[in-house]
């Protein structure tokens, strides 16, 4: 799939309604129509790349958009992603489940991604996001360009995996600085889903 088409589809169909960074894009087609898109791109944060792979941050890519039409069968997302992972070069692939949307990452667990906890899990004090006055603006720019409110940041659940052949994947597993945690022993927080923070 062409990167321009992937950006436009992701902006239109994905709940974030923002164009993603695109390094690799894949479309799922049914009867000549696009019924799904998976996009991988360079993470917006260089700090994220360094944190995931200090020795070679360029090896880190983010699975930043997944959209599959509602009429498609259950588990289409994981089936589709599993095939796209085989088509990109050896990389450490990171992704996030957005708990604000009620996503906990069961799709990633079905794909045998490694669970790395959640954002800000080591912090003692909460972080806040600034909601832009312009709804089309990114929250990163809101503080500088004007915001309408400040809200406590909700956690995102972190997952990662590696691509390539078996040898390459093992090498990347060794290079990745993100942990492999036990979901059952250290589940992500969910209290923010039920109470206003």
Secondary structure, 3 states (H helix, E strand, C coil): CCHHHHHHHHHHHCCCCCCCCCCEEEEEEECCEEEEEEEEECCCCHHHHHHHCCCCHHHEEEEEEEEECCCCCCCHHHHHHHHHHCCCCCCEEEEEEEHHHCCCCHHHHHCCCEEEEECCCCCCCCCEEEEECCCCCCHHHHHHHCEEEEEECCCEEEEEEECCCHHHHHHHHHHCCCCCCCCCCCCCCCHHHCCCC
